[in-house]
Amino acid sequence: MRLRSINIYSAYLGNEDDTKTRTRLLRQDTDFLDDEFAEKVRFYDNDFCRQLNIACDEKATEMSINSLGVEGYPTVTIPFDFSVYESLTDTGRKIYWVKEIKKVFNFLSDKMNGKPQEISDYIEYLESKYID
């Protein structure tokens, strides 16, 4: 299957309105990833996912797959500290997400069984564009 998109959102915060507001902010901040992703590795063939869902959870202590999803839509939960994130500049947030995406792909690499060099090239491309 082909990995088509990355969906980043807030885990449930105990209040639907707060969760939606936080998700809206995260999606605005991470839109660049989907654009870059489409340009570089949209047609990445792998055995694990079509859409990568990433839940940002303040209660999580480590990265985990909390749902293998159905037909290629797994959910990976990542630890997330909103108070630290909130204090970052726009550039700092882009750098933060490049580093987080790298961690997620490293975490999933054995499950994806695709061409890991394409993802590595993508991560290197993002790092050089946003971090250097």
N, CA, C and O of each residue as an XYZ file, in Angstrom:
528
protein
N       0.845     -1.174      0.000
C       0.000      0.000      0.000
C       0.887      1.233      0.000
O       2.079      1.160      0.297
N       0.301      2.339     -0.330
C       1.076      3.585     -0.393
C       0.706      4.507      0.753
O      -0.467      4.679      1.087
N       1.727      5.092      1.343
C       1.514      6.042      2.427
C       1.112      7.375      1.815
O       1.916      8.035      1.157
N      -0.124      7.762      2.035
C      -0.677      8.935      1.354
C      -0.646     10.216      2.160
O      -0.496     11.298      1.593
N      -0.786     10.114      3.489
C      -0.845     11.352      4.254
C      -0.456     11.135      5.713
O      -0.384     10.011      6.210
N      -0.213     12.251      6.366
C       0.106     12.295      7.786
C      -0.972     13.148      8.449
O      -1.206     14.284      8.038
N      -1.625     12.605      9.471
C      -2.697     13.291     10.180
C      -2.286     13.470     11.635
O      -2.210     12.495     12.383
N      -2.019     14.709     12.039
C      -1.576     14.992     13.402
C      -2.699     15.711     14.135
O      -3.273     16.673     13.625
N      -3.008     15.229     15.345
C      -4.113     15.812     16.103
C      -3.880     15.659     17.598
O      -2.992     14.925     18.031
N      -4.685     16.359     18.373
C      -4.598     16.285     19.825
C      -5.398     15.097     20.337
O      -6.514     14.840     19.884
N      -4.814     14.376     21.288
C      -5.572     13.343     21.988
C      -6.664     14.056     22.792
O      -6.573     15.258     23.044
N      -7.670     13.325     23.181
C      -8.808     13.913     23.900
C      -8.342     14.549     25.211
O      -7.630     13.923     25.996
N      -8.747     15.786     25.436
C      -8.303     16.559     26.597
C      -9.327     16.591     27.728
O      -9.129     17.294     28.719
N     -10.403     15.848     27.592
C     -11.452     15.871     28.607
C     -12.561     16.838     28.272
O     -13.597     16.866     28.937
N     -12.346     17.630     27.240
C     -13.326     18.608     26.803
C     -13.252     18.673     25.281
O     -12.184     18.904     24.715
N     -14.370     18.472     24.634
C     -14.373     18.416     23.172
C     -13.928     19.720     22.520
O     -13.194     19.700     21.532
N     -14.366     20.853     23.064
C     -13.992     22.146     22.479
C     -12.490     22.398     22.589
O     -11.865     22.863     21.636
N     -11.911     22.093     23.749
C     -10.460     22.265     23.925
C      -9.685     21.356     22.980
O      -8.676     21.758     22.401
N     -10.168     20.131     22.833
C      -9.507     19.177     21.948
C      -9.552     19.666     20.502
O      -8.549     19.593     19.792
N     -10.700     20.162     20.065
C     -10.834     20.678     18.700
C      -9.937     21.888     18.481
O      -9.303     22.009     17.433
N      -9.879     22.784     19.462
C      -9.043     23.983     19.346
C      -7.574     23.601     19.231
O      -6.855     24.134     18.386
N      -7.133     22.688     20.071
C      -5.739     22.242     20.037
C      -5.445     21.522     18.720
O      -4.387     21.730     18.125
N      -6.369     20.681     18.264
C      -6.178     19.968     17.000
C      -6.056     20.949     15.842
O      -5.210     20.771     14.966
N      -6.882     21.972     15.830
C      -6.825     22.993     14.777
C      -5.435     23.640     14.744
O      -4.852     23.812     13.673
N      -4.913     23.994     15.911
C      -3.579     24.602     15.995
C      -2.507     23.638     15.482
O      -1.638     24.028     14.702
N      -2.571     22.382     15.920
C      -1.575     21.404     15.491
C      -1.620     21.189     13.982
O      -0.579     21.060     13.337
N      -2.807     21.150     13.432
C      -2.923     20.955     11.975
C      -2.397     22.149     11.200
O      -1.783     21.987     10.146
N      -2.633     23.350     11.718
C      -2.077     24.538     11.057
C      -0.550     24.479     11.078
O       0.108     24.783     10.083
N      -0.004     24.088     12.214
C       1.442     24.051     12.372
C       2.097     22.926     11.578
O       3.281     23.013     11.256
N       1.351     21.875     11.259
C       1.946     20.716     10.586
C       1.518     20.571      9.128
O       1.880     19.589      8.479
N       0.773     21.506      8.613
C       0.385     21.452      7.197
C       1.603     21.337      6.284
O       1.554     20.664      5.255
N       2.679     21.989      6.663
C       3.880     21.958      5.820
C       4.393     20.530      5.640
O       4.953     20.208      4.592
N       4.210     19.665      6.647
C       4.669     18.282      6.538
C       3.939     17.539      5.433
O       4.549     16.827      4.636
N       2.641     17.711      5.398
C       1.862     17.014      4.379
C       2.242     17.519      2.987
O       2.330     16.733      2.044
N       2.468     18.826      2.856
C       2.904     19.385      1.571
C       4.262     18.817      1.169
O       4.448     18.372      0.037
N       5.202     18.835      2.104
C       6.531     18.306      1.827
C       6.459     16.803      1.564
O       7.136     16.276      0.681
N       5.633     16.137      2.341
C       5.491     14.697      2.205
C       4.983     14.342      0.820
O       5.508     13.436      0.174
N       3.964     15.052      0.366
C       3.386     14.783     -0.952
C       4.436     14.954     -2.043
O       4.463     14.206     -3.020
N       5.297     15.950     -1.861
C       6.327     16.217     -2.868
C       7.394     15.123     -2.899
O       7.863     14.741     -3.971
N       7.777     14.621     -1.725
C       8.927     13.728     -1.647
C       8.598     12.239     -1.638
O       9.227     11.467     -2.362
N       7.632     11.828     -0.837
C       7.442     10.379     -0.680
C       5.980      9.927     -0.696
O       5.650      8.921     -0.068
N       5.130     10.617     -1.370
C       3.720     10.244     -1.405
C       3.517      8.819     -1.926
O       2.573      8.140     -1.521
N       4.369      8.381     -2.793
C       4.191      7.062     -3.385
C       5.085      6.019     -2.733
O       5.476      5.042     -3.372
N       5.407      6.225     -1.469
C       6.209      5.283     -0.703
C       5.392      4.017     -0.444
O       4.387      4.060      0.265
N       5.815      2.912     -1.007
C       5.137      1.631     -0.791
C       5.627      1.006      0.500
O       6.827      0.959      0.770
N       4.674      0.523      1.297
C       5.020     -0.144      2.539
C       3.936     -1.166      2.869
O       2.904     -1.227      2.200
N       4.176     -1.956      3.890
C       3.231     -3.006      4.254
C       2.340     -2.632      5.430
O       1.607     -3.483      5.932
N       2.382     -1.385      5.881
C       1.754     -1.076      7.152
C       0.677      0.007      7.128
O      -0.360     -0.150      7.772
N       0.902      1.107      6.397
C      -0.111      2.158      6.517
C      -0.300      2.990      5.250
O       0.619      3.210      4.461
N      -1.541      3.434      5.107
C      -1.929      4.369      4.048
C      -1.925      5.793      4.579
O      -1.474      6.727      3.916
N      -2.441      5.932      5.798
C      -2.461      7.236      6.449
C      -1.869      7.053      7.833
O      -2.279      6.163      8.578
N      -0.920      7.881      8.171
C      -0.296      7.827      9.477
C      -0.974      8.839     10.387
O      -0.857     10.047     10.181
N      -1.680      8.344     11.392
C      -2.348      9.193     12.381
C      -1.443      9.328     13.587
O      -0.971      8.331     14.133
N      -1.200     10.568     14.005
C      -0.337     10.821     15.156
C      -1.139     11.609     16.187
O      -1.535     12.752     15.956
N      -1.368     10.962     17.336
C      -2.104     11.591     18.433
C      -1.101     12.182     19.422
O      -0.232     11.471     19.927
N      -1.220     13.472     19.697
C      -0.342     14.155     20.639
C      -1.005     14.105     22.015
O      -2.046     14.725     22.231
N      -0.403     13.372     22.934
C      -1.042     13.112     24.227
C      -0.142     13.556     25.373
O       0.982     13.076     25.517
N      -0.652     14.477     26.185
C       0.124     14.975     27.321
C       0.279     13.929     28.413
O       1.161     14.057     29.262
N      -0.551     12.907     28.410
C      -0.475     11.864     29.432
C       0.469     10.730     29.031
O       0.842      9.909     29.869
N       0.848     10.681     27.781
C       1.726      9.609     27.308
C       3.145      9.825     27.824
O       3.629     10.955     27.890
N       3.799      8.734     28.185
C       5.179      8.824     28.659
C       6.166      8.313     27.617
O       7.364      8.582     27.692
N       5.641      7.566     26.638
C       6.488      7.071     25.558
C       5.645      6.879     24.307
O       4.417      6.821     24.367
N       6.318      6.785     23.196
C       5.644      6.582     21.916
C       5.073      5.170     21.878
O       5.713      4.215     22.318
N       3.855      5.053     21.342
C       3.245      3.728     21.235
C       2.257      3.704     20.080
O       1.777      4.738     19.614
N       1.976      2.503     19.641
C       0.914      2.317     18.658
C      -0.300      1.906     19.466
O      -0.362      0.791     19.984
N      -1.264      2.809     19.574
C      -2.422      2.486     20.397
C      -3.551      1.890     19.574
O      -4.542      1.412     20.125
N      -3.405      1.918     18.278
C      -4.397      1.284     17.411
C      -3.706      0.929     16.111
O      -3.086      1.779     15.471
N      -3.816     -0.319     15.729
C      -3.229     -0.719     14.453
C      -4.106     -0.256     13.307
O      -3.703     -0.330     12.146
N      -5.289      0.215     13.618
C      -6.164      0.750     12.591
C      -6.743     -0.325     11.707
O      -6.427     -1.508     11.841
N      -7.567      0.091     10.830
C      -8.195     -0.810      9.883
C      -7.744     -0.410      8.495
O      -7.777      0.768      8.141
N      -7.327     -1.373      7.719
C      -6.917     -1.144      6.334
C      -5.881     -0.035      6.194
O      -5.996      0.829      5.324
N      -4.879     -0.066      7.048
C      -3.757      0.839      6.874
C      -3.875      2.210      7.497
O      -3.272      3.160      6.998
N      -4.635      2.345      8.574
C      -4.765      3.630      9.250
C      -4.358      3.510     10.718
O      -5.201      3.673     11.600
N      -3.078      3.228     10.999
C      -2.643      3.078     12.382
C      -2.587      4.431     13.105
O      -2.459      5.481     12.475
N      -2.684      4.380     14.430
C      -2.541      5.578     15.247
C      -1.341      5.406     16.157
O      -1.252      4.452     16.929
N      -0.429      6.344     16.050
C       0.747      6.365     16.914
C       0.539      7.507     17.904
O       0.268      8.644     17.518
N       0.671      7.180     19.180
C       0.554      8.200     20.221
C       1.954      8.639     20.605
O       2.843      7.822     20.845
N       2.129      9.975     20.658
C       3.432     10.511     21.060
C       3.259     11.368     22.308
O       2.226     12.016     22.479
N       4.266     11.372     23.182
C       4.216     12.279     24.335
C       4.254     13.720     23.836
O       4.960     14.036     22.878
N       3.496     14.582     24.485
C       3.397     15.958     24.001
C       3.215     16.895     25.187
O       2.303     16.715     25.994
N       4.081     17.892     25.291
C       3.979     18.892     26.357
C       3.552     20.211     25.717
O       4.369     20.929     25.141
N       2.275     20.515     25.826
C       1.747     21.697     25.156
C       2.347     22.988     25.698
O       2.550     23.935     24.939
N       2.634     23.044     26.990
C       3.182     24.286     27.547
C       4.543     24.615     26.938
O       4.847     25.781     26.690
N       5.355     23.599     26.699
C       6.644     23.823     26.038
C       6.407     24.171     24.571
O       7.014     25.105     24.047
N       5.540     23.432     23.918
C       5.245     23.643     22.496
C       4.724     25.055     22.245
O       5.113     25.717     21.283
N       3.842     25.495     23.125
C       3.208     26.806     22.997
C       4.227     27.943     23.010
O       4.004     28.986     22.395
N       5.339     27.743     23.707
C       6.350     28.798     23.823
C       7.309     28.857     22.630
O       8.120     29.779     22.541
N       7.227     27.885     21.710
C       8.119     27.858     20.551
C       7.707     28.890     19.498
O       6.528     29.218     19.363
N       8.684     29.389     18.765
C       8.411     30.275     17.635
C       7.875     29.426     16.479
O       7.872     28.198     16.562
N       7.429     30.067     15.416
C       6.958     29.327     14.240
C       8.065     28.430     13.687
O       7.822     27.269     13.355
N       9.266     28.966     13.590
C      10.396     28.169     13.114
C      10.697     27.036     14.084
O      10.975     25.915     13.659
N      10.645     27.311     15.367
C      10.872     26.291     16.389
C       9.853     25.165     16.299
O      10.187     24.004     16.534
N       8.622     25.499     15.964
C       7.581     24.478     15.820
C       7.836     23.597     14.602
O       7.612     22.387     14.652
N       8.296     24.188     13.526
C       8.627     23.376     12.341
C       9.767     22.418     12.662
O       9.717     21.243     12.299
N      10.786     22.918     13.336
C      11.910     22.070     13.729
C      11.424     20.957     14.661
O      11.828     19.802     14.524
N      10.561     21.313     15.603
C       9.992     20.331     16.526
C       9.312     19.203     15.749
O       9.518     18.028     16.053
N       8.505     19.558     14.750
C       7.759     18.532     14.006
C       8.665     17.694     13.109
O       8.413     16.504     12.921
N       9.693     18.287     12.563
C      10.639     17.494     11.770
C      11.287     16.439     12.668
O      11.428     15.283     12.269
N      11.677     16.834     13.874
C      12.293     15.888     14.807
C      11.292     14.814     15.240
O      11.651     13.642     15.352
N      10.044     15.206     15.482
C       9.028     14.236     15.900
C       8.706     13.242     14.791
O       8.558     12.047     15.046
N       8.600     13.737     13.565
C       8.315     12.836     12.436
C       9.465     11.839     12.269
O       9.242     10.667     11.965
N      10.675     12.312     12.467
C      11.824     11.412     12.391
C      11.705     10.305     13.437
O      11.936      9.134     13.135
N      11.342     10.676     14.667
C      11.171      9.677     15.727
C      10.067      8.679     15.371
O      10.221      7.476     15.580
N       8.960      9.181     14.837
C       7.836      8.302     14.477
C       8.260      7.320     13.393
O       8.001      6.122     13.508
N       8.906      7.813     12.345
C       9.324      6.907     11.267
C      10.381      5.909     11.753
O      10.377      4.756     11.322
N      11.276      6.330     12.635
C      12.242      5.385     13.207
C      11.519      4.318     14.023
O      11.879      3.142     13.974
N      10.509      4.729     14.765
C       9.718      3.817     15.587
C       8.973      2.795     14.724
O       8.846      1.630     15.103
N       8.484      3.234     13.568
C       7.677      2.366     12.702
C       8.459      1.632     11.626
O       7.896      0.788     10.928
N       9.723      1.926     11.477
C      10.476      1.420     10.324
C      10.400     -0.087     10.157
O      10.301     -0.565      9.027
N      10.444     -0.854     11.242
C      10.390     -2.307     11.101
C       9.006     -2.807     10.699
O       8.883     -3.892     10.130
N       7.969     -2.035     10.986
C       6.607     -2.436     10.625
C       6.240     -2.070      9.187
O       5.387     -2.714      8.577
N       6.876     -1.048      8.658
C       6.499     -0.557      7.336
C       7.027     -1.441      6.208
O       6.410     -1.524      5.146
N       8.159     -2.099      6.432
C       8.697     -3.049      5.450
C       8.693     -2.518      4.021
O       8.373     -3.244      3.080
N       9.037     -1.295      3.875
C       9.067     -0.718      2.532
C      10.492     -0.447      2.124
O      11.376     -1.288      2.292
N      10.702      0.719      1.593
C      12.040      1.135      1.190
C      12.501      2.203      2.179
O      12.265      3.391      1.959
N      13.151      1.797      3.256
C      13.506      2.757      4.299
C      14.393      3.891      3.802
O      14.418      4.961      4.411
N      15.124      3.678      2.702
C      15.989      4.738      2.195
C      15.166      5.941      1.735
O      15.605      7.081      1.889
N      13.989      5.705      1.176
C      13.143      6.817      0.733
C      12.711      7.679      1.915
O      12.720      8.907      1.832
N      12.331      7.031      3.015
C      11.940      7.785      4.204
C      13.159      8.489      4.796
O      13.057      9.642      5.217
N      14.298      7.823      4.836
C      15.523      8.461      5.337
C      15.883      9.682      4.500
O      16.259     10.723      5.039
N      15.769      9.550      3.191
C      16.038     10.683      2.303
C      15.073     11.828      2.578
O      15.464     12.996      2.579
N      13.825     11.487      2.809
C      12.807     12.492      3.114
C      13.146     13.232      4.409
O      13.089     14.461      4.460
N      13.496     12.486      5.443
C      13.837     13.099      6.725
C      15.072     13.983      6.578
O      15.104     15.091      7.114
N      16.085     13.509      5.861
C      17.282     14.320      5.635
C      16.944     15.599      4.881
O      17.474     16.668      5.184
N      16.064     15.482      3.905
C      15.624     16.636      3.141
C      14.944     17.657      4.062
O      15.242     18.850      3.996
N      14.036     17.190      4.913
C      13.341     18.093      5.833
C      14.315     18.723      6.832
O      14.234     19.917      7.120
N      15.225     17.918      7.351
C      16.202     18.456      8.297
C      17.057     19.542      7.651
O      17.300     20.589      8.252
N      17.503     19.293      6.446
C      18.341     20.300      5.789
C      17.544     21.557      5.460
O      18.086     22.662      5.473
N      16.271     21.388      5.169
C      15.451     22.538      4.801
C      15.035     23.364      6.020
O      14.998     24.592      5.951
N      14.726     22.703      7.124
C      14.174     23.428      8.276
C      15.114     23.562      9.459
O      14.937     24.472     10.269
N      16.102     22.695      9.590
C      16.956     22.724     10.768
C      18.294     23.395     10.481
O      18.799     24.140     11.320
N      18.869     23.148      9.326
C      20.202     23.723      9.037
C      20.174     25.221      8.892
O      21.211     25.838      8.650
